[in-house]
Structure formats: C-alpha cells, structure tokens
C-alpha cells in the first residue's frame, strides 16, 4: 500500500454496527440538504461555518470531546429536544436527520449510501 493509500485508509471513517469503518450513516445528498436546513434553523446561533456564536461550536475539539464515542442517536435526540433554543422540539425528522448529517460531514465523517434516520442513528460519533 502506498503512503497516500495508507493515509486515505486511515483517514476514512465509517459507521457499521456502531463501529468506525469506511462510510457514515448518511448520504452526501442528505448532508447537502442538511446544510440548507442548518442555515435556516441553526446558523443564527451556531454560524453557517458551525464555529459557534451565541450557541456553541458544532465542530472542533470541544464538540468532538462531548460527543465522541456516543451513539449519533444521542446527538439527534439532543437536537430534537433542545433545538432551536427558541422553539425546542419544533423540528421534525425531515429536518433533524439532514441537519445531523450535515454536522457529521463537517466533523470529517464521510458520507455513505443511505440516509440517516431515527432507526439508523445507532452508529457512534467518531472519536
């Protein structure tokens, strides 16, 4: 294996049966849709680049430290129950799942071939 190949293999993340592997629990299309939904519902507090504003950053060491190794379902549930801060619980699955997919993608998780759903969110957030 070449150095580039080894680097790519080591840098690729996947969720399968709750463990890291080659692809995440969301599709590229879903993450792209999530960007739009994030900008409509979340960017005001977390900024479009997820760097944080009045709300905390959704990328970076602190965010990863909080969620690393936990099921994606916990992040999904937190967003559903607590966000947006001005209207907790107001986002439906059709909004939450793409938003979570977008957040995962911005944290280096590579897309897979299936959309994230409430039932498929048992995968772990990467460490």
N, C-alpha and C positions, 0 to 999 in steps of 0.2 A: 504494500500500500504506500502510495506517495505521501509526502508530508502534507500536501494540500488535501489529499483524500482523507488522511487521518484527522486533520483539523476539522474538516467538514463532518466527518463521522462523530467526532467528539462534541462538536458544537450543535448537533442536531438533537432536538428534544422531541419526545413523543409521549403520549399517554396511551397506555394499553393495560387494562386490568388494574388501573391505579398506579402504574409504574411509568417511569420515563422511557421513551423509545423514540421513534422517528417522526411522528406527526401528532399534532394536537387534536383535541376533541371538538374542533370547529373547522369550517371551510373558509377558504380565502374570501369567497363571496359574502359569507356571513360576517366576517371581520370588517369588510368594506362597508356593508350595510350598518354595522355597529358604529363605524366612525361617524356616519351621518346622525344616527340616533344619539350617540355620545355628545356630539356638538349641539344637538337640540335640547338635551336634558341634563347634561353633566358639565359641559365645558365652562359654563359661567362660574362655577366654583373650583373646578379642577384644571381649568385651562385646556385649550384644544390639544396641547402637546402633553397633557397629563402631568405636568410638572408641579401642579398644585397652585392654589391661590388662597381663597378663603377656605377651601377644602384641602385635604392633604394630597400630596403627590400620589399618583397611581402607578408609578414606575420608580425604579431606584432601590437602593439597599434597604431602606426602612420599610417600604411596601413589601418587598420580597421577603424580608425577615418576618413580617407579620403573617404572610400567607403561605410561605414555603412549606411544602410537605403536607399541607392540609388539602382536603378534597375541594375541587373547584366549586362544588355544591355549597360549601360554606361561604365563599365569596358571593356566589349567586344569591344565596338566601339573605346575606347581609345587605346587598344592593336592593333586593326586593323589599325587605322590611324597613330599611332606614333611608332610602334614597328615592327621589331627591329630597333633600332636607326639608324643603318647603311643602312637600306632598308625599310623605313616606307611604309605600305600598301602592302607589298610583301607576307604576309601570307594569305592563303585562309581560307575559313570557315572550311575545313577539318583539318586545323592546329590550328586555333584560338579557336574553340569550345573545343577541348580536353585540350588545354593549360589553358583556363579559368576554366574548370572542375578541373584540377589538382590544380590550385591556390585556388579555393574554398575548395577543400578537405584539403589542407594544412592549411586552416584557420578554420578548425573544422566543416565544413559543411558535413553532412553525405550524401552519395550517395542515389539516388532514383532508379527507374527502367527504366527511359527514358533518352536518350542522350540530352544534351544541344544543342540547335540550335538557330539560329538568331531569329526565331519566338517564342521560348520558354524562351528567356532571360529576360522576364519582371519581374521575381521574384526579390525581394530585397536582397541585400547583408546583412547578419545578423549584428545586432548592437552589 
